[in-house]
Amino acid sequence: MKIAFVGYEIQEKYNQGVSHNEDAELLTFLREKGLDLTPVIWNEGDIDWSNFDLIVLKSPWDYHEKIQAFWAWLEMLKELKIKVLNPVDVVKWNSHKSYLKDISDKGLAVIASQFLTKGSLVNDRIFTHFNSDELVVKPCVSAGAKNTIILNRNTIFEKSKLIESLLTEEDFIVQPFVKEIMEGEWSFVFFHGKYSHCILKKAKPGDFRVQHYLGGSISFPQPNTKHIKQAEAYVKTFAPQTLYARVDGVLVHDDFKLMELELIEPYLFFHSDKKLLENYYTALMELV
């Protein structure tokens, strides 16, 4: 079986703060297991995708910057009837943050959200909607804190103009600023629906963004079984046949509340742990 191991055209901004190359580590491990993997860039123009039996999306980290091309590429793979992990329909659904409404509508806990469609205007009534004096505004198609803006009643006049200029290009999501993020963002990693490991990400002092390339730190705590079960509910309901899923959120009054369900290209934090790499391999073999 010929497998395409899909990445992106390297950009330094995505590698800052990364202590080792997770893709290279996983690629080596899977090849040592006897798998025939070829590392490829998803939007490289001269690839004959029909030569592959399976497409594994590992790190197309720039997909959000070229979303129309990314969607077209996924549809092309679907037309070729090549198996893709994660599945094309799941990936497309997950690429626009309106998926959070679908999750909330199923009764699962999600940070409260309001969606501003392209061309919308912003005013202070948005604070009343959330009964909050501080909000987070970010694009519906984004990754890595791109164009993420903190908005409060003192800055609404100044920043609304910036947000409205961004809204001429794309949809945005608005959420209340959740103070619990300062205690860290929890990430629960699942492979083919089975819990593998947990990461706690914390922002650097004076910041709220937890991404490692923005100076955030990580640890590997032993989570409460209750929180693992709560995180698992999102995967069972919306991503049961995925190779990987990362469930990101915060603990509010000791209950897990979802911020993001990452099904496209999450960093998986193997950190050279053979057991975690084995979990990925086992899931892959179950799905091929």
N, C-alpha and C positions, 0 to 999 in steps of 0.2 A: 504494500500500500504506500503510495506516494503522498506525503503530507506537506502542505504549504504552511510554514510557521510565519505568521504575518506580523510585521512590524511597521515602522514608519521611517520617513527620511529624518535622520538624526538632527535634532535641534538642541543646542546646549541648554536652553531654558528648562527642558524636561529632565536633564541629568544632574542639575545642581543639587548638592546635598545627598546624592545617592552613593552609598558606600561601596556597592558592588553592582555588577551587571546581571540583573535577574534573568534577562532573556538568554544571555550566554550560558548561565548556570543551568537553566531549565533545558535548553537545547542540548547541551552536553549530556545531561542526565538521561534524557529521552533517547538520544542516539546510543548511549551505552546500553540501553534496554533493547536495542536492535531495531528501533523505528527509523524509517527513511524520511527524514525531515529536511526541507530546504527553506532557509530563511529568505523571505521576500518582503518587499515594500508594497503595501496595498495599492498604491496609485502609480506604480512603476509601469510605464506604457508598453513595454515589449514582452510581457509575460503571457504565455499561452496557458490560461488557467485550466483549460480542459485536460492538461497533462496531469492534473492532481486528482486524487480520489477523495481527499479531505482537506478542508481549509480550517486551520485553527487560528482564531483571532487572539493574538497574544498582546500586542501593544501598538495598535494603530492610534497612537496618542494624539495625533493631529487631526483626527476625523472631524472634530467640531469646527475646525477652521475651513474645512472644505466639504461641508455637509451634503450639498447637492451631488457632488461627485461621489461621495461615500455611499449615499443612498443608491445612486445609479450603479455603482460597482456591486453592491449587494444584490440588486435586482438581476444584474448580469449573471452572477453566480447561481442565483435561483433558477434562472432560465436554462443554465447549463446542467441543472440538476446535480450539482456537486454538494455534498453534505458540508455544512458550515457549523462550526462550534465556536461561539454560541449560535443557535439558529437565526436565520436572517430576520424572520418576523419578530422575534424577541428583541434582537438588536435594534431594529428600526423603532419599535415601540419605546425602547429604553433611551433612545437618543434625544427625545424631547421631554422636558420635565413635566409635561402634562400627565405623564404616566403616574405621577404622585396622586393625582385625583382619582385615577382608577383604583389605586391601592387603598386610599382613604374610603372610597365608596364601598369597599369590601369590609369595612369596619376595623381595619388594622391601623394602629397608631402612627400618625404622620405629623410632622411639624406643620402647623396651619399654613395654608398657602393661598395666594390670590394670583391670577395670571393677567398680565397686561399684554394684550395683543399688539402686534406691529401697528404703529401709528397712534397709540393711546396717549392720553395726557395724564399728568401726575398732579395731585393736589393733596392738601393735608387731611382730607376725609379718609385717606388710606390708614391713618393712625387710629381713627375711630373704629374702622372695620376690625382691626386686630386688638383694640384696647391696649395698645402698646405705644410707648414713646420712642422706640428705636426699632428700625426695620433693616432687613438685609434684602438688597435688590440685585438680581443676577440674571444673565441670559438663560432662556429655556434650553438652548443648545450650547453647552459649554463644558469645560473641564478645568480643573486646576485654578479655581478662583478668578478666572478671566472676567474682567469688567464687573467684579463684585463690589458693590457700593453699600456702605453703612449710611443710613438715612435717619435723622432725628428731626424733631420739630424746629430746632435752631438752624438746621442746614437745608430744610426742604426747599426754600426759595432758590438758594444757590445751586443745589444738586439736582433739582427737578429739571432744570434746563439741560444739564448733561444727560440725564436719564432719557428725557424726551428726544434728544438727538440720537441716542443709541436705539431708541424705539422706532426710529425711522427705518432701521435696518432689520430688526428681528424682535421676536416676542421675549418678554421678561417674566420672571417669577418674583413675587414679593413674599417674604416671611418675617415674622417677628424675630428680633434678635434674641436667641435663647441663651440666657446667661450660663446655663450648664455647659456650654461649649468651652468655657474657660477651665472647666475641670477635665476636659479632654473629649475627643471624639472616638467612639468605640467602633471597631471594624471586625465583623465576624465573617470568616471566609468559609465557604462551602464548596465542595467538589461533588458534582452529580447529586446534589441535595444533601450530602452528608457533611456535618460540621468537621472542620479541619483544625482551625486555630483562630486566635483572637489577637488584635493589635489595639493599643491605646495610643492615639496621636494627640500631642499637645502643642499648642502654638508657642512661639518664642515670646518672651516678656514684651508686653506692649502691643501684641498683635492678637488676632482671633483666627487667623488662617493656619490650619494645621499641616498643610502640605509640606513634605520634606524639603522640596526645592525652594520653599519660602522660609526655611529656618526652623520648621517644626521638628519635634523630637518624637521618638517612638519607643514603646516598651511592649513586652509580651506578658501581660498579666494572666492569671488564671481566673476566668470570669465565673460569675454565679451561674449555676445550671439554669436557673429561672430565666436569665437574660439570653442564654443560648437558645432556649426553647422559643422565647419571644422572637428572636431574630430568625429562627428557622421557619416561622409561620409565613414570612414574606416569600421565602424561597419555595416552600411547598405550594403556595397559592399561585405565584406568578412565574416561577423559574424552575420547575421540577426536572426538566430534561436539559439543563444547562451543564456544561463542563465545569464552569466556575461561576460563583456569585459572591460578591462582597456586600455585606449589609452594614451600612454606615449610619450611626446615629448617636444620640446622647441619652443619658439616664436622667429622667425627670421623676422625682419622688420614687426612686428605685424601680422605675419601669422604663423599658427601652422604647424610644420614640425615633422613628425613621427620619433620616435626613436625605439619604440617597440609597437606591438599590443599584449597585454597579454591575452591569452585565455585558459591557462592551470591551473595556481594556484596563480593568483595575490592576494596580500594582498589588502583587499577592504576598509580598513579604516572606519569601521562603527563608532568606538569610542563612543559606547553606545548611539548613536542617534537612537531612536525608529523609526523615519521616514525612515531612510536609511535601517534599518532591514526590515521594512514593504515593501519597494521597492523590496528587494530581494525576500521576501515571495510571493508578488504579481506576480513577474516574474516566479517563480517556479510553482505556481498554473496555470499559463497560458500555461506552457509547458508540464505538466504531462497529 
